[in-house]
Amino acid sequence: MYAIVRTGGKQYRVEEGSILRVEKLPAKEGEEVLLEDVLLISGDDGVIIPDREEPGAKVTAKVMRHLKGPKIIVFKYKPKKGYHRKQGHRQLLTELRIESIHLRGEEKRPPAPQPDRGEPEKDLAGGADPAVEAESRDEG
């Protein structure tokens, strides 16, 4: 099961247990955060678009740490004018671990349905199938 969430103006594909770096969130290390802007959920049931089919989908994540991204050089230059400016930038990031994906605010997902083993159904009333009884009487 995976989900597409939007945070910090960007979209991310997340799965349970995955590690994700997003723009800095106002939460302390070790806290749980709720990502409520879920755009799509894909699982065993197929693809679900939460806004239309399942309102209230949420993704729960735990803040692992805050860090800075790689340095980016911003260089402005105008030819023949003697104008140049060099500036560096490091984006503040938050590292998240995805804990769970919820539909309609459910705490736990229901277990996935078990595949049919192809075993014949047994009559719990104790009687045998009338068609089988008729065939056995015709043979004997």
Phi and psi in radians as a Rosetta constraint file:
Dihedral C 1 N 2 CA 2 C 2 CIRCULARHARMONIC -2.412 0.35
Dihedral N 2 CA 2 C 2 N 3 CIRCULARHARMONIC 2.887 0.35
Dihedral C 2 N 3 CA 3 C 3 CIRCULARHARMONIC -2.429 0.35
Dihedral N 3 CA 3 C 3 N 4 CIRCULARHARMONIC 2.706 0.35
Dihedral C 3 N 4 CA 4 C 4 CIRCULARHARMONIC -1.895 0.35
Dihedral N 4 CA 4 C 4 N 5 CIRCULARHARMONIC 2.108 0.35
Dihedral C 4 N 5 CA 5 C 5 CIRCULARHARMONIC -2.098 0.35
Dihedral N 5 CA 5 C 5 N 6 CIRCULARHARMONIC 2.724 0.35
Dihedral C 5 N 6 CA 6 C 6 CIRCULARHARMONIC -2.059 0.35
Dihedral N 6 CA 6 C 6 N 7 CIRCULARHARMONIC 2.197 0.35
Dihedral C 6 N 7 CA 7 C 7 CIRCULARHARMONIC -2.644 0.35
Dihedral N 7 CA 7 C 7 N 8 CIRCULARHARMONIC 2.452 0.35
Dihedral C 7 N 8 CA 8 C 8 CIRCULARHARMONIC 1.137 0.35
Dihedral N 8 CA 8 C 8 N 9 CIRCULARHARMONIC 0.435 0.35
Dihedral C 8 N 9 CA 9 C 9 CIRCULARHARMONIC 1.379 0.35
Dihedral N 9 CA 9 C 9 N 10 CIRCULARHARMONIC 0.130 0.35
Dihedral C 9 N 10 CA 10 C 10 CIRCULARHARMONIC -2.198 0.35
Dihedral N 10 CA 10 C 10 N 11 CIRCULARHARMONIC 2.786 0.35
Dihedral C 10 N 11 CA 11 C 11 CIRCULARHARMONIC -1.924 0.35
Dihedral N 11 CA 11 C 11 N 12 CIRCULARHARMONIC 2.453 0.35
Dihedral C 11 N 12 CA 12 C 12 CIRCULARHARMONIC -2.315 0.35
Dihedral N 12 CA 12 C 12 N 13 CIRCULARHARMONIC 2.503 0.35
Dihedral C 12 N 13 CA 13 C 13 CIRCULARHARMONIC -1.646 0.35
Dihedral N 13 CA 13 C 13 N 14 CIRCULARHARMONIC 2.134 0.35
Dihedral C 13 N 14 CA 14 C 14 CIRCULARHARMONIC -2.206 0.35
Dihedral N 14 CA 14 C 14 N 15 CIRCULARHARMONIC 2.609 0.35
Dihedral C 14 N 15 CA 15 C 15 CIRCULARHARMONIC -2.252 0.35
Dihedral N 15 CA 15 C 15 N 16 CIRCULARHARMONIC 2.830 0.35
Dihedral C 15 N 16 CA 16 C 16 CIRCULARHARMONIC -1.114 0.35
Dihedral N 16 CA 16 C 16 N 17 CIRCULARHARMONIC 2.283 0.35
Dihedral C 16 N 17 CA 17 C 17 CIRCULARHARMONIC 1.570 0.35
Dihedral N 17 CA 17 C 17 N 18 CIRCULARHARMONIC -0.120 0.35
Dihedral C 17 N 18 CA 18 C 18 CIRCULARHARMONIC -1.391 0.35
Dihedral N 18 CA 18 C 18 N 19 CIRCULARHARMONIC 2.698 0.35
Dihedral C 18 N 19 CA 19 C 19 CIRCULARHARMONIC -1.804 0.35
Dihedral N 19 CA 19 C 19 N 20 CIRCULARHARMONIC 2.390 0.35
Dihedral C 19 N 20 CA 20 C 20 CIRCULARHARMONIC -2.424 0.35
Dihedral N 20 CA 20 C 20 N 21 CIRCULARHARMONIC 2.387 0.35
Dihedral C 20 N 21 CA 21 C 21 CIRCULARHARMONIC -1.908 0.35
Dihedral N 21 CA 21 C 21 N 22 CIRCULARHARMONIC 2.100 0.35
Dihedral C 21 N 22 CA 22 C 22 CIRCULARHARMONIC -2.171 0.35
Dihedral N 22 CA 22 C 22 N 23 CIRCULARHARMONIC 2.953 0.35
Dihedral C 22 N 23 CA 23 C 23 CIRCULARHARMONIC -1.060 0.35
Dihedral N 23 CA 23 C 23 N 24 CIRCULARHARMONIC 2.638 0.35
Dihedral C 23 N 24 CA 24 C 24 CIRCULARHARMONIC -0.919 0.35
Dihedral N 24 CA 24 C 24 N 25 CIRCULARHARMONIC 2.299 0.35
Dihedral C 24 N 25 CA 25 C 25 CIRCULARHARMONIC -1.875 0.35
Dihedral N 25 CA 25 C 25 N 26 CIRCULARHARMONIC 2.575 0.35
Dihedral C 25 N 26 CA 26 C 26 CIRCULARHARMONIC -1.415 0.35
Dihedral N 26 CA 26 C 26 N 27 CIRCULARHARMONIC 1.191 0.35
Dihedral C 26 N 27 CA 27 C 27 CIRCULARHARMONIC -2.478 0.35
Dihedral N 27 CA 27 C 27 N 28 CIRCULARHARMONIC 2.646 0.35
Dihedral C 27 N 28 CA 28 C 28 CIRCULARHARMONIC -1.465 0.35
Dihedral N 28 CA 28 C 28 N 29 CIRCULARHARMONIC 2.805 0.35
Dihedral C 28 N 29 CA 29 C 29 CIRCULARHARMONIC -1.096 0.35
Dihedral N 29 CA 29 C 29 N 30 CIRCULARHARMONIC 2.371 0.35
Dihedral C 29 N 30 CA 30 C 30 CIRCULARHARMONIC 1.624 0.35
Dihedral N 30 CA 30 C 30 N 31 CIRCULARHARMONIC -0.276 0.35
Dihedral C 30 N 31 CA 31 C 31 CIRCULARHARMONIC -1.341 0.35
Dihedral N 31 CA 31 C 31 N 32 CIRCULARHARMONIC 2.736 0.35
Dihedral C 31 N 32 CA 32 C 32 CIRCULARHARMONIC -1.676 0.35
Dihedral N 32 CA 32 C 32 N 33 CIRCULARHARMONIC 2.424 0.35
Dihedral C 32 N 33 CA 33 C 33 CIRCULARHARMONIC -2.092 0.35
Dihedral N 33 CA 33 C 33 N 34 CIRCULARHARMONIC 2.668 0.35
Dihedral C 33 N 34 CA 34 C 34 CIRCULARHARMONIC -1.960 0.35
Dihedral N 34 CA 34 C 34 N 35 CIRCULARHARMONIC 2.078 0.35
Dihedral C 34 N 35 CA 35 C 35 CIRCULARHARMONIC -1.688 0.35
Dihedral N 35 CA 35 C 35 N 36 CIRCULARHARMONIC 1.834 0.35
Dihedral C 35 N 36 CA 36 C 36 CIRCULARHARMONIC -1.668 0.35
Dihedral N 36 CA 36 C 36 N 37 CIRCULARHARMONIC -0.196 0.35
Dihedral C 36 N 37 CA 37 C 37 CIRCULARHARMONIC -1.557 0.35
Dihedral N 37 CA 37 C 37 N 38 CIRCULARHARMONIC 1.318 0.35
Dihedral C 37 N 38 CA 38 C 38 CIRCULARHARMONIC -1.667 0.35
Dihedral N 38 CA 38 C 38 N 39 CIRCULARHARMONIC 2.161 0.35
Dihedral C 38 N 39 CA 39 C 39 CIRCULARHARMONIC -1.638 0.35
Dihedral N 39 CA 39 C 39 N 40 CIRCULARHARMONIC -0.530 0.35
Dihedral C 39 N 40 CA 40 C 40 CIRCULARHARMONIC -2.786 0.35
Dihedral N 40 CA 40 C 40 N 41 CIRCULARHARMONIC 2.521 0.35
Dihedral C 40 N 41 CA 41 C 41 CIRCULARHARMONIC -2.264 0.35
Dihedral N 41 CA 41 C 41 N 42 CIRCULARHARMONIC 2.292 0.35
Dihedral C 41 N 42 CA 42 C 42 CIRCULARHARMONIC -2.145 0.35
Dihedral N 42 CA 42 C 42 N 43 CIRCULARHARMONIC 2.298 0.35
Dihedral C 42 N 43 CA 43 C 43 CIRCULARHARMONIC -2.678 0.35
Dihedral N 43 CA 43 C 43 N 44 CIRCULARHARMONIC -2.696 0.35
Dihedral C 43 N 44 CA 44 C 44 CIRCULARHARMONIC -1.139 0.35
Dihedral N 44 CA 44 C 44 N 45 CIRCULARHARMONIC -0.527 0.35
Dihedral C 44 N 45 CA 45 C 45 CIRCULARHARMONIC -1.387 0.35
Dihedral N 45 CA 45 C 45 N 46 CIRCULARHARMONIC -0.181 0.35
Dihedral C 45 N 46 CA 46 C 46 CIRCULARHARMONIC 1.969 0.35
Dihedral N 46 CA 46 C 46 N 47 CIRCULARHARMONIC -2.803 0.35
Dihedral C 46 N 47 CA 47 C 47 CIRCULARHARMONIC -1.648 0.35
Dihedral N 47 CA 47 C 47 N 48 CIRCULARHARMONIC 2.330 0.35
Dihedral C 47 N 48 CA 48 C 48 CIRCULARHARMONIC -2.157 0.35
Dihedral N 48 CA 48 C 48 N 49 CIRCULARHARMONIC 2.281 0.35
Dihedral C 48 N 49 CA 49 C 49 CIRCULARHARMONIC -1.747 0.35
Dihedral N 49 CA 49 C 49 N 50 CIRCULARHARMONIC 1.850 0.35
Dihedral C 49 N 50 CA 50 C 50 CIRCULARHARMONIC -1.021 0.35
Dihedral N 50 CA 50 C 50 N 51 CIRCULARHARMONIC -0.636 0.35
Dihedral C 50 N 51 CA 51 C 51 CIRCULARHARMONIC -1.090 0.35
Dihedral N 51 CA 51 C 51 N 52 CIRCULARHARMONIC -0.615 0.35
Dihedral C 51 N 52 CA 52 C 52 CIRCULARHARMONIC -1.669 0.35
Dihedral N 52 CA 52 C 52 N 53 CIRCULARHARMONIC -0.869 0.35
Dihedral C 52 N 53 CA 53 C 53 CIRCULARHARMONIC -1.601 0.35
Dihedral N 53 CA 53 C 53 N 54 CIRCULARHARMONIC -0.732 0.35
Dihedral C 53 N 54 CA 54 C 54 CIRCULARHARMONIC -2.271 0.35
Dihedral N 54 CA 54 C 54 N 55 CIRCULARHARMONIC 1.470 0.35
Dihedral C 54 N 55 CA 55 C 55 CIRCULARHARMONIC -1.182 0.35
Dihedral N 55 CA 55 C 55 N 56 CIRCULARHARMONIC 2.565 0.35
Dihedral C 55 N 56 CA 56 C 56 CIRCULARHARMONIC 1.564 0.35
Dihedral N 56 CA 56 C 56 N 57 CIRCULARHARMONIC 0.416 0.35
Dihedral C 56 N 57 CA 57 C 57 CIRCULARHARMONIC -1.286 0.35
Dihedral N 57 CA 57 C 57 N 58 CIRCULARHARMONIC 2.520 0.35
Dihedral C 57 N 58 CA 58 C 58 CIRCULARHARMONIC -2.472 0.35
Dihedral N 58 CA 58 C 58 N 59 CIRCULARHARMONIC 2.653 0.35
Dihedral C 58 N 59 CA 59 C 59 CIRCULARHARMONIC -2.124 0.35
Dihedral N 59 CA 59 C 59 N 60 CIRCULARHARMONIC 2.216 0.35
Dihedral C 59 N 60 CA 60 C 60 CIRCULARHARMONIC -1.750 0.35
Dihedral N 60 CA 60 C 60 N 61 CIRCULARHARMONIC 2.311 0.35
Dihedral C 60 N 61 CA 61 C 61 CIRCULARHARMONIC -2.372 0.35
Dihedral N 61 CA 61 C 61 N 62 CIRCULARHARMONIC 2.710 0.35
Dihedral C 61 N 62 CA 62 C 62 CIRCULARHARMONIC -1.963 0.35
Dihedral N 62 CA 62 C 62 N 63 CIRCULARHARMONIC 2.332 0.35
Dihedral C 62 N 63 CA 63 C 63 CIRCULARHARMONIC -1.319 0.35
Dihedral N 63 CA 63 C 63 N 64 CIRCULARHARMONIC 2.084 0.35
Dihedral C 63 N 64 CA 64 C 64 CIRCULARHARMONIC -1.522 0.35
Dihedral N 64 CA 64 C 64 N 65 CIRCULARHARMONIC -0.862 0.35
Dihedral C 64 N 65 CA 65 C 65 CIRCULARHARMONIC -2.910 0.35
Dihedral N 65 CA 65 C 65 N 66 CIRCULARHARMONIC 2.895 0.35
Dihedral C 65 N 66 CA 66 C 66 CIRCULARHARMONIC -1.912 0.35
Dihedral N 66 CA 66 C 66 N 67 CIRCULARHARMONIC 2.455 0.35
Dihedral C 66 N 67 CA 67 C 67 CIRCULARHARMONIC -2.644 0.35
Dihedral N 67 CA 67 C 67 N 68 CIRCULARHARMONIC 3.096 0.35
Dihedral C 67 N 68 CA 68 C 68 CIRCULARHARMONIC -1.956 0.35
Dihedral N 68 CA 68 C 68 N 69 CIRCULARHARMONIC 2.529 0.35
Dihedral C 68 N 69 CA 69 C 69 CIRCULARHARMONIC -1.359 0.35
Dihedral N 69 CA 69 C 69 N 70 CIRCULARHARMONIC -3.083 0.35
Dihedral C 69 N 70 CA 70 C 70 CIRCULARHARMONIC -1.200 0.35
Dihedral N 70 CA 70 C 70 N 71 CIRCULARHARMONIC 2.713 0.35
Dihedral C 70 N 71 CA 71 C 71 CIRCULARHARMONIC -1.299 0.35
Dihedral N 71 CA 71 C 71 N 72 CIRCULARHARMONIC 2.352 0.35
Dihedral C 71 N 72 CA 72 C 72 CIRCULARHARMONIC -2.044 0.35
Dihedral N 72 CA 72 C 72 N 73 CIRCULARHARMONIC 2.296 0.35
Dihedral C 72 N 73 CA 73 C 73 CIRCULARHARMONIC -1.661 0.35
Dihedral N 73 CA 73 C 73 N 74 CIRCULARHARMONIC 2.206 0.35
Dihedral C 73 N 74 CA 74 C 74 CIRCULARHARMONIC -1.879 0.35
Dihedral N 74 CA 74 C 74 N 75 CIRCULARHARMONIC 2.020 0.35
Dihedral C 74 N 75 CA 75 C 75 CIRCULARHARMONIC -2.145 0.35
Dihedral N 75 CA 75 C 75 N 76 CIRCULARHARMONIC 2.089 0.35
Dihedral C 75 N 76 CA 76 C 76 CIRCULARHARMONIC -1.843 0.35
Dihedral N 76 CA 76 C 76 N 77 CIRCULARHARMONIC 2.424 0.35
Dihedral C 76 N 77 CA 77 C 77 CIRCULARHARMONIC -2.648 0.35
Dihedral N 77 CA 77 C 77 N 78 CIRCULARHARMONIC 2.339 0.35
Dihedral C 77 N 78 CA 78 C 78 CIRCULARHARMONIC -2.112 0.35
Dihedral N 78 CA 78 C 78 N 79 CIRCULARHARMONIC 2.063 0.35
Dihedral C 78 N 79 CA 79 C 79 CIRCULARHARMONIC -1.149 0.35
Dihedral N 79 CA 79 C 79 N 80 CIRCULARHARMONIC 2.558 0.35
Dihedral C 79 N 80 CA 80 C 80 CIRCULARHARMONIC 1.146 0.35
Dihedral N 80 CA 80 C 80 N 81 CIRCULARHARMONIC 0.131 0.35
Dihedral C 80 N 81 CA 81 C 81 CIRCULARHARMONIC -2.018 0.35
Dihedral N 81 CA 81 C 81 N 82 CIRCULARHARMONIC -0.141 0.35
Dihedral C 81 N 82 CA 82 C 82 CIRCULARHARMONIC 1.290 0.35
Dihedral N 82 CA 82 C 82 N 83 CIRCULARHARMONIC 0.334 0.35
Dihedral C 82 N 83 CA 83 C 83 CIRCULARHARMONIC -1.809 0.35
Dihedral N 83 CA 83 C 83 N 84 CIRCULARHARMONIC 2.110 0.35
Dihedral C 83 N 84 CA 84 C 84 CIRCULARHARMONIC -2.664 0.35
Dihedral N 84 CA 84 C 84 N 85 CIRCULARHARMONIC 2.430 0.35
Dihedral C 84 N 85 CA 85 C 85 CIRCULARHARMONIC -2.342 0.35
Dihedral N 85 CA 85 C 85 N 86 CIRCULARHARMONIC 2.300 0.35
Dihedral C 85 N 86 CA 86 C 86 CIRCULARHARMONIC -2.051 0.35
Dihedral N 86 CA 86 C 86 N 87 CIRCULARHARMONIC 2.244 0.35
Dihedral C 86 N 87 CA 87 C 87 CIRCULARHARMONIC -2.471 0.35
Dihedral N 87 CA 87 C 87 N 88 CIRCULARHARMONIC 2.488 0.35
Dihedral C 87 N 88 CA 88 C 88 CIRCULARHARMONIC -1.871 0.35
Dihedral N 88 CA 88 C 88 N 89 CIRCULARHARMONIC 2.753 0.35
Dihedral C 88 N 89 CA 89 C 89 CIRCULARHARMONIC -2.579 0.35
Dihedral N 89 CA 89 C 89 N 90 CIRCULARHARMONIC 2.395 0.35
Dihedral C 89 N 90 CA 90 C 90 CIRCULARHARMONIC -2.230 0.35
Dihedral N 90 CA 90 C 90 N 91 CIRCULARHARMONIC 2.081 0.35
Dihedral C 90 N 91 CA 91 C 91 CIRCULARHARMONIC -1.305 0.35
Dihedral N 91 CA 91 C 91 N 92 CIRCULARHARMONIC 2.395 0.35
Dihedral C 91 N 92 CA 92 C 92 CIRCULARHARMONIC -1.389 0.35
Dihedral N 92 CA 92 C 92 N 93 CIRCULARHARMONIC 2.283 0.35
Dihedral C 92 N 93 CA 93 C 93 CIRCULARHARMONIC -2.199 0.35
Dihedral N 93 CA 93 C 93 N 94 CIRCULARHARMONIC 2.772 0.35
Dihedral C 93 N 94 CA 94 C 94 CIRCULARHARMONIC -2.155 0.35
Dihedral N 94 CA 94 C 94 N 95 CIRCULARHARMONIC 2.291 0.35
Dihedral C 94 N 95 CA 95 C 95 CIRCULARHARMONIC -1.675 0.35
Dihedral N 95 CA 95 C 95 N 96 CIRCULARHARMONIC 2.181 0.35
Dihedral C 95 N 96 CA 96 C 96 CIRCULARHARMONIC -2.038 0.35
Dihedral N 96 CA 96 C 96 N 97 CIRCULARHARMONIC 2.574 0.35
Dihedral C 96 N 97 CA 97 C 97 CIRCULARHARMONIC -1.979 0.35
Dihedral N 97 CA 97 C 97 N 98 CIRCULARHARMONIC 2.166 0.35
Dihedral C 97 N 98 CA 98 C 98 CIRCULARHARMONIC -1.319 0.35
Dihedral N 98 CA 98 C 98 N 99 CIRCULARHARMONIC 2.128 0.35
Dihedral C 98 N 99 CA 99 C 99 CIRCULARHARMONIC -1.567 0.35
Dihedral N 99 CA 99 C 99 N 100 CIRCULARHARMONIC -0.883 0.35
Dihedral C 99 N 100 CA 100 C 100 CIRCULARHARMONIC -2.755 0.35
Dihedral N 100 CA 100 C 100 N 101 CIRCULARHARMONIC 2.810 0.35
Dihedral C 100 N 101 CA 101 C 101 CIRCULARHARMONIC -2.099 0.35
Dihedral N 101 CA 101 C 101 N 102 CIRCULARHARMONIC 2.164 0.35
Dihedral C 101 N 102 CA 102 C 102 CIRCULARHARMONIC -1.995 0.35
Dihedral N 102 CA 102 C 102 N 103 CIRCULARHARMONIC 2.544 0.35
Dihedral C 102 N 103 CA 103 C 103 CIRCULARHARMONIC -1.913 0.35
Dihedral N 103 CA 103 C 103 N 104 CIRCULARHARMONIC 2.304 0.35
Dihedral C 103 N 104 CA 104 C 104 CIRCULARHARMONIC 0.919 0.35
Dihedral N 104 CA 104 C 104 N 105 CIRCULARHARMONIC 0.570 0.35
Dihedral C 104 N 105 CA 105 C 105 CIRCULARHARMONIC 1.303 0.35
Dihedral N 105 CA 105 C 105 N 106 CIRCULARHARMONIC 0.245 0.35
Dihedral C 105 N 106 CA 106 C 106 CIRCULARHARMONIC -1.137 0.35
Dihedral N 106 CA 106 C 106 N 107 CIRCULARHARMONIC 2.503 0.35
Dihedral C 106 N 107 CA 107 C 107 CIRCULARHARMONIC -1.345 0.35
Dihedral N 107 CA 107 C 107 N 108 CIRCULARHARMONIC -0.727 0.35
Dihedral C 107 N 108 CA 108 C 108 CIRCULARHARMONIC -2.215 0.35
Dihedral N 108 CA 108 C 108 N 109 CIRCULARHARMONIC 2.572 0.35
Dihedral C 108 N 109 CA 109 C 109 CIRCULARHARMONIC -1.369 0.35
Dihedral N 109 CA 109 C 109 N 110 CIRCULARHARMONIC 2.521 0.35
Dihedral C 109 N 110 CA 110 C 110 CIRCULARHARMONIC -1.180 0.35
Dihedral N 110 CA 110 C 110 N 111 CIRCULARHARMONIC 2.611 0.35
Dihedral C 110 N 111 CA 111 C 111 CIRCULARHARMONIC -1.114 0.35
Dihedral N 111 CA 111 C 111 N 112 CIRCULARHARMONIC 2.589 0.35
Dihedral C 111 N 112 CA 112 C 112 CIRCULARHARMONIC -1.167 0.35
Dihedral N 112 CA 112 C 112 N 113 CIRCULARHARMONIC 2.505 0.35
Dihedral C 112 N 113 CA 113 C 113 CIRCULARHARMONIC -1.129 0.35
Dihedral N 113 CA 113 C 113 N 114 CIRCULARHARMONIC 2.462 0.35
Dihedral C 113 N 114 CA 114 C 114 CIRCULARHARMONIC -1.349 0.35
Dihedral N 114 CA 114 C 114 N 115 CIRCULARHARMONIC 2.506 0.35
Dihedral C 114 N 115 CA 115 C 115 CIRCULARHARMONIC -1.192 0.35
Dihedral N 115 CA 115 C 115 N 116 CIRCULARHARMONIC 2.573 0.35
Dihedral C 115 N 116 CA 116 C 116 CIRCULARHARMONIC -1.249 0.35
Dihedral N 116 CA 116 C 116 N 117 CIRCULARHARMONIC 2.263 0.35
Dihedral C 116 N 117 CA 117 C 117 CIRCULARHARMONIC -1.479 0.35
Dihedral N 117 CA 117 C 117 N 118 CIRCULARHARMONIC -0.105 0.35
Dihedral C 117 N 118 CA 118 C 118 CIRCULARHARMONIC 1.419 0.35
Dihedral N 118 CA 118 C 118 N 119 CIRCULARHARMONIC 0.230 0.35
Dihedral C 118 N 119 CA 119 C 119 CIRCULARHARMONIC -1.333 0.35
Dihedral N 119 CA 119 C 119 N 120 CIRCULARHARMONIC 2.483 0.35
Dihedral C 119 N 120 CA 120 C 120 CIRCULARHARMONIC -1.199 0.35
Dihedral N 120 CA 120 C 120 N 121 CIRCULARHARMONIC 2.571 0.35
Dihedral C 120 N 121 CA 121 C 121 CIRCULARHARMONIC -1.288 0.35
Dihedral N 121 CA 121 C 121 N 122 CIRCULARHARMONIC 2.418 0.35
Dihedral C 121 N 122 CA 122 C 122 CIRCULARHARMONIC -1.728 0.35
Dihedral N 122 CA 122 C 122 N 123 CIRCULARHARMONIC 2.439 0.35
Dihedral C 122 N 123 CA 123 C 123 CIRCULARHARMONIC -1.379 0.35
Dihedral N 123 CA 123 C 123 N 124 CIRCULARHARMONIC 2.031 0.35
Dihedral C 123 N 124 CA 124 C 124 CIRCULARHARMONIC -1.375 0.35
Dihedral N 124 CA 124 C 124 N 125 CIRCULARHARMONIC -0.187 0.35
Dihedral C 124 N 125 CA 125 C 125 CIRCULARHARMONIC -1.367 0.35
Dihedral N 125 CA 125 C 125 N 126 CIRCULARHARMONIC -0.240 0.35
Dihedral C 125 N 126 CA 126 C 126 CIRCULARHARMONIC 1.758 0.35
Dihedral N 126 CA 126 C 126 N 127 CIRCULARHARMONIC -0.280 0.35
Dihedral C 126 N 127 CA 127 C 127 CIRCULARHARMONIC -1.529 0.35
Dihedral N 127 CA 127 C 127 N 128 CIRCULARHARMONIC 2.650 0.35
Dihedral C 127 N 128 CA 128 C 128 CIRCULARHARMONIC -1.517 0.35
Dihedral N 128 CA 128 C 128 N 129 CIRCULARHARMONIC 2.955 0.35
Dihedral C 128 N 129 CA 129 C 129 CIRCULARHARMONIC -1.196 0.35
Dihedral N 129 CA 129 C 129 N 130 CIRCULARHARMONIC 2.233 0.35
Dihedral C 129 N 130 CA 130 C 130 CIRCULARHARMONIC -1.077 0.35
Dihedral N 130 CA 130 C 130 N 131 CIRCULARHARMONIC -0.587 0.35
Dihedral C 130 N 131 CA 131 C 131 CIRCULARHARMONIC -1.149 0.35
Dihedral N 131 CA 131 C 131 N 132 CIRCULARHARMONIC -0.673 0.35
Dihedral C 131 N 132 CA 132 C 132 CIRCULARHARMONIC -1.214 0.35
Dihedral N 132 CA 132 C 132 N 133 CIRCULARHARMONIC -0.670 0.35
Dihedral C 132 N 133 CA 133 C 133 CIRCULARHARMONIC -1.125 0.35
Dihedral N 133 CA 133 C 133 N 134 CIRCULARHARMONIC -0.699 0.35
Dihedral C 133 N 134 CA 134 C 134 CIRCULARHARMONIC -1.137 0.35
Dihedral N 134 CA 134 C 134 N 135 CIRCULARHARMONIC -0.707 0.35
Dihedral C 134 N 135 CA 135 C 135 CIRCULARHARMONIC -1.141 0.35
Dihedral N 135 CA 135 C 135 N 136 CIRCULARHARMONIC -0.670 0.35
Dihedral C 135 N 136 CA 136 C 136 CIRCULARHARMONIC -1.235 0.35
Dihedral N 136 CA 136 C 136 N 137 CIRCULARHARMONIC -0.543 0.35
Dihedral C 136 N 137 CA 137 C 137 CIRCULARHARMONIC -1.269 0.35
Dihedral N 137 CA 137 C 137 N 138 CIRCULARHARMONIC -0.603 0.35
Dihedral C 137 N 138 CA 138 C 138 CIRCULARHARMONIC -1.194 0.35
Dihedral N 138 CA 138 C 138 N 139 CIRCULARHARMONIC -0.572 0.35
Dihedral C 138 N 139 CA 139 C 139 CIRCULARHARMONIC -1.299 0.35
Dihedral N 139 CA 139 C 139 N 140 CIRCULARHARMONIC -0.563 0.35
